[in-house]
């Protein structure tokens, strides 16, 4: 992929990656699996964000995890680790 995927595609990939995980995953591991799953090119992964505080990919992924957490779809049992929440209807 020559550009970053949309936030929706990234969010769906995060959920897919966490569904396959049997233990809480570190944010950096989630990022790596998402990049692999969506076949994002290394050049795209290295694009610096507007504030020069890291990469645009990492910045987007932080916001995606925050949004998914606010929606109750994922949670962070401890700092830097993420899990998929169980469906409350089950």
Secondary structure, 3 states (H helix, E strand, C coil): CCCCCCHHHHHHHHHHHHHHCCCCEEHHHHHHHHHHHCCCCHHHHCCECCCCCCEHHHHHHHHHHHHHHHCCCEECCCCCEEEECCCCCC
